[in-house]
Amino acid sequence: MAETHGLMERLEKAVTRLESLFSDSHGSGGMECDAINGVNGSIAPYVEAFDRLLNGSVAEFLRYSKILEGDVKTHAEMVRAAFQAQRSFLVLASQCQEPQEVRKVTYRFKRQWHLEACFQRYWHGTSPKPGPYVKEMNDAATFYTNRVLKDYKHSDARHVDWVKSYLNIWSDLQAYIKEHHTTGLTWSKTGPVASPMSMRSVLTSGSCLSPPPPPPPPPPGPPPIFDTETVKDEGNASRSALFAQLNQGEAITKGLRHVSDDQKTHKNPSLRAQCPSVRSPTKSHTPSPTSPKNSQQQIHAPVLELEGKKWRVEYQEDKNDLVINNTELKQVAYIFKCNKSTLQIKGKINSITIDNCKKFGLVFDNVVGIVEVINSRDIQIQVMGKVPTISINKTEGCHIYLSEESLDCEIVSAKSSEMNILIPQDGDYKEFPVPEQFKTAWDGSKLVTEPAEIVG
């Protein structure tokens, strides 16, 4: 949070410095520069249009961000400062001629990704068509705003309004660029030539957008002084005393004190009653520091929805009426952590993945790609139409019911057990197990692997 506030303050300083620089440069050229802040003088039409954008969608976005508070409000202030900096730059372009080296200015920030997250970089440096660039940034932002809508769509309407206001900025900005800066930033044909060195010093100044370097580390202290002679003498004395005690022979037991029967706890029950019981530190009594007994299992909400081109089926428990209709050839299905449930997929779909499921049943019509089963247990799959390949990896227990049309399906398995393929015969299914044990032998030129026949 402290770094975010510091970055916002530096961005504010950049805007102030940019405005003062523009004011000084126009003042020296004999031009009236009070129009930079939109107070006096004539303002270019595209600057007025940009002001309408600031007072419209940007102001609405700032208002909703202020309601949410926290980091959202802080980042919104950074967006506001970035738009103010762009407005100052537009005023400069409306009153000055384009310098020859302006297109060579490159923005390098120490914390560029902070600004990317808030504003996705300045569009005025993009040519010849900044409009499509803004649309790409809008699409990139939509990826994250969809997650916001997913989390708060049915719980907090303020976040939904915030997403709409944020996306409206990009739509209005794209329309603004299309009307006034179709092929790039429009510079004035008259007036003094803008100084590229001044622009570079403002936009890339370390004092504005980069924090000062940290102070150098303190010099190392003096090396420790070890009295090696003293330590050596003490060690020799201790070893000599130890060997002297060991060499006493039978006299070594003379220092032991005799314990009478009335002082022995195993012969005196009254002493055992007085002493507290001490449990031996066995494995069963020693608690594990990473024992999961106290950790509560996180509960997830069940999911069955279409996200882009992916059908997400997640965290379903004891649901045997799950159905997916209106499928398309380009869509895929991802099934994750579903237990004791059954899913039916109608129509033709590209691929299906079953991941980390237990006691799960799947019935589908047609798959043009592959059906994958990964890290699962007790899975049953029934093919009603056609499927070219079924892959089974790290799975215990998988029964696959093939149809007449899918008998040419290839089954690929690895690190799995209890796999059975059921083939339709005479109106019923006949079960064929998939080999789990193999033998490999050298035939003189290569290794030959074939299923091992269990004799018993």
N, C-alpha and C positions, 0 to 999 in steps of 0.2 A: 504493500500500500504506500509506503514512503517513497519507493522508486517511482510509482505512478504519479504521485503529487509533484515530485521533483521534475519529472518529464513534462508535465503539463505547464509548470512554471517556466521551464525553458522554452517551450513552444510559444507561450505568451510573450516572452522576451523577444523571440524571433519575429513575431508579428509586429511588435512595437518598433523594433530596429528596422524592419523592412519598410514600414510606413515613414519613419523619420528619414531613411535613406532616400526614398522616392521624393519626399518633400524637399530635401536639400538639393538633390540633383535637378529638379525642375526650377527651384528658386534661382540657381546659378545660371540657368538658361533663359531667364527672363519670362518664364511662364507662371501662370497662376496655379498653385498646387493645392488650394484649399479643397478642391473637389475630390481629393483622395478619400476623405471620410464621408463624402456625399452630403456636405453641408452647403457649400456655395459653388458657383461655377457650373459649367456644362458637364454633363455626365454622358458617356457613350451609351447608346441603346443597349448593347449587350451587358454593360455594367448594371444598368437599371433592371434588365431581365434577371441578372444574377441576384440582385437585391430582392426581387420578388421570390426567388427560390429560397433565399435565406429567411425571409419573413413568412414563408409558407411551410413547406415540408420540413425544412431544417428546424424551424422554431417548434413545430409540432413534435418532432423527434426529441428535442431538448426537454419539452414539457413532460412527455411520458417517461423519459429517462430520469427526470427529477423526482417523479412519483416513486419509481423503483428504488432510488437512492443507492448507496453503496458504490461498488466498483462500476456499475452501469452508469451512474451519474458522473463519476470521475472520467470515464472514457468519453462520455458525451461532451464534456467540456473540452476534451482534446479534439473531438470532431469539430466543435464550434471554432476553436482556435485555428484549426486547419482550413476551414472555410473562410475565415477572416483573412488568413494569409493569402488564399487564392484570390479573394476580392481585391486585396492590395496589388497583387500581381496583375490582375485584369486592368486595374486603373493605370498601372504603369504601361501596359501594352497598348492601352487606348490613347496614351499621350506621348509615347516614345516610339522611335523606329527600332526594328529588330536588330540586335547586334549580330555580327557574322558568326560569333562563336556560341550563340545561345543554345544551339542544339547539342553542343558538346558538354554542357553542364550535366554532371551525373550526381545523383543524390546518394550519398553514402552516410548512413547513420549508424552509430554504435548500437542503438536499440531500434533498428529499422523494423523488426517484426512487431514491436509494440504499435508503431504507427500503421503498419500494414493491417493489423487487426482492427484498428479504429477507422482507417480511411482508405486502405488499399492503394496508397501512393497518389501523387498529383497527376491529374489527367492532362494538364496543359503541356507536359513534357512529352506527350505521346503524339506522334505524327506518322503518316499523314491522316489517319482516321482515328481520332480519339473516341468516337462514339461506340464502335464495337468493343474497344478496350473496357469502357465503362460497363457495357453489357456483360462482358466476361467477369468483371468484378462483382456484378450483381448476382450472376449465377454462382460464383464462389461463396458469396455471403448467404445465398439461399440454402446451401448445404447445412449451415449452422443454425439459421433461423428455423428450419424445419425441426431441428431437435428441440428448440425452445417451444415451438407449437406442440410438439409431441408431449412434452412434460407438463405444460400449463394450459392446454387447450380447454380442458374441462374443469380446471380447478381455479384459475386466476385469469380473468379477462384482461387485466392490465398488461400482462406479458404479450397477449395477442395484439393489443393495440400498439404496443411498442414495436413489435415485428412489422406491422403494417406501415407504421410511420417511418421505420428505417428503410424498408424497401421502396417507399414512395420517394425517398431522396434520390435513389439511383434512377428511378423512372423519370423523375423531373429533370435530373441532371443530364440524362441521355437526350431528352427532348430539347433541353437548352443547348447542348452541344450541336445537335443536328440542325438547329435553327441558326446559330451564330458562329459556330466554329467547326463546320463540317469537315474541312481538310486540315485542321490544326488551329492553334491559337492565332487570332487575328490581331496583327500589330498595326499601329498608326503609320500612315504614309508620310506624315510631317512630324515636326518636333525634333528634339535632340535624340541622339542614338543612346539607347540604354547601355550602361557599362556592364559587360559580362563579368568583370572582376568583382564589381560590387555585388552583383547577384550571387555569384559563387560564395563570396565571403559571408553573405547573410544566410543562404540556404544550407551551407555546409560548415558553418562556424562551430568549432568545438565548444565555445563558450555558451552557445545557444541550445544545441541539441545533444551534446555529449557531456557527461559528468566529468569533473576534474579527475585526473589520475590519482590513485591512492598514494598516500605518503610512503616513502621508502621504508623498508623494514629496519628496525633498530639494529645497530651493530652487535655482533655476537660478543658475549661476555668473555672474561678471561677463562682459559682452560682450567679445569679443576686440578687441584694439587693433591696427589695421593702420597701418603706416607707409607711407601711400600715396605720400608724396613720394619716399621712397627707392626704392620699386618703380618709380615712374614714371621716375626718373632712370636706373636701371639698364637699363630697357627702351629708353630713347632712346639710351644709349651702345651697346648691342648692335646696334640697327638701323643706327646710323651706321657702325660697324665693318664690318657686312655689306655695306652699299652701297659703302663705300670699296674693298673687295676686288673687288666686281663691276665697278667703274668703272676697273679697271687696264687693261682692253683686252688687247692681246697680251702685256703684261708679266705677266699672271696666271699663265702657265706657267713663269715663271722659278723658282718655288719647287719644281717637280717634280724628282725625282732620276732620272737616266738609268739604265736597266736594261740591262746587257749581255746578249749571247746566252747566255753560260754560266750566267746566273741565271734564264733563262726555262725553265719546266718543259716547255713544248711542244716546245722544241728540245734539251732535255737529259734523256734517259730516266732517268739516274741520280737526278735530283731527284724524278721522279715516283715512283720506287720507295721513296724515303725518306719521302714525305708520305703519311699515311693517307687513304684514299678517303672523301669526304664525300658522302652521298646527298642529293639535292635533296628538299626537303619537298613532294613531290607528293601528290595525293589518295590514290594507292594505298599510299603509305608512311605516311600519317598515320592512326594508329588512331582510330577514333571512340569518344568517351567512352561512348556508349550502344550500342556494338556488341553484338548478341545472341549472338555466337559462343560466349562463355564461359558464358552462362546456360543451365542445363539445363532442358529441357522437363518440366513437372510431369506425372507419371503419375497418372491417376485410376482408381479401381476401377470396373468396369462395374456399372451399376445397371439392374435390371428388377424393379420392385416397385410395389405399390399403396399410396399415401400419402394416406389420407383418401378423397377422390373423384378423385384424380389418379393415373394410371398414369405412372410415371417410367421412361423408357428413355434411359439416358445412357452415353456413353463405350464403346459397343460397337464392337469391332474384329473384322472378318472373321467375323461370326456370321450365318449364313444360315438358322438354324433357330429364330429368335425367334418365339414365339407368345404371344398374350394371349387367354385364355379367360374365360368367366364374366363377361362385361362387363354393365354396367347402363346404362340410359338417362341417368342423372345423372352418369356418369363421363366424364372427359376424358383424353386421352393427350398427353403432352409428350415429344418425342423431341429430344435435344440431343447434338450432337457425336458422332454415330455414323458410322463410316466402313466402306465395303465390307461392309455388312450388309443383311439383309432381315428385315422384321417383318410378321407376319400378325396382324390383329386380327379375331377372330370375334365375331359378335353385333352388337348395335346400341349405339352410343356417341354421346355428345353432340358432341364436337369433337376434332380432331387437329391438333397443331402440330409441324412439322418445323423445327428451328432449328439452323443452323450444321452441317449434315451434308454429307458427300461420298460419292458413289457409293452411295447408299442406296435401297433398294427397299421399298415399302409396299403391302401388299395388305389391304383391309378389306372388310367386308360392307356395313354401313349406317352412315351418319352423319346425324344429324338437324340439325346446325348447320353448321359450316364446317370445311374442311380448309385449313390455312395452311402455306405453304412460305416460309421467311425465311432470307436470308443463306446459301444452300446452293448446291451444285454437283452436277450429274449425278444428278438425282433421277428415279426411276421410280415412278409410282403407278398401281395397278390397282384399279378400282371393281368389286366383284362385285354390289352391290345398288344403293342409291340414295344420292345426296348432292346437296344443293341448291346449294352454292357451293364453289368452290375458288379460293383466293387465292394468288398467286405474287408475291413481293416480293424484289428484290435477289438474284435467283437466275440462275445460268448453267447452262442445260441442264435441262429438265424435260419428261418424257414422261408423258402421262396417258392411260391406257387406260380408256375408258368402257364401261359395259355397256349393254344394250338399255334397262334401266330408268332409267338416269341420263343419257339423251341431252338432257334438259331442264336439265342442270346449267349454271350460269353460271360462266365463267372470268374472274376479275379479276386483271390483271397490272399491275405497275409496276416500272420500273428493272430489267427482266429480259430475257434473251436466250435464243435456242435453245429455244424452247418449241414443243411439238408435241402435238396432240390426236389420238388414234387412235380412230376410230369403227368399230364392228363392221359389216361388210358381207359377205354371202355366205360366212359362216363364217370370215372373215379380218378383219384390221384395215386400214383405209385411213388414211394419215397426212395431217393437215392442219396446216400451220404457223400459229402465232399471230403476227399482225403485230407488228413491232418498230419500224417507221419510219412516221411519220404526216406528213401535210401539213395545214396550217391556212390557211384563206382567209377573208376578210371578204366576206360576201354583201350588205352594205348595212345590215344591222341587227344581225348577230351574227357570231361566229366559228364557222366550220364546220370540223370536223376529221374526216378520213377516212384510212384506211390508204393509204400511198403504194405505187404499183405500180412495182416495180424493172424497168426496161427494160434488157435486155442480151442 
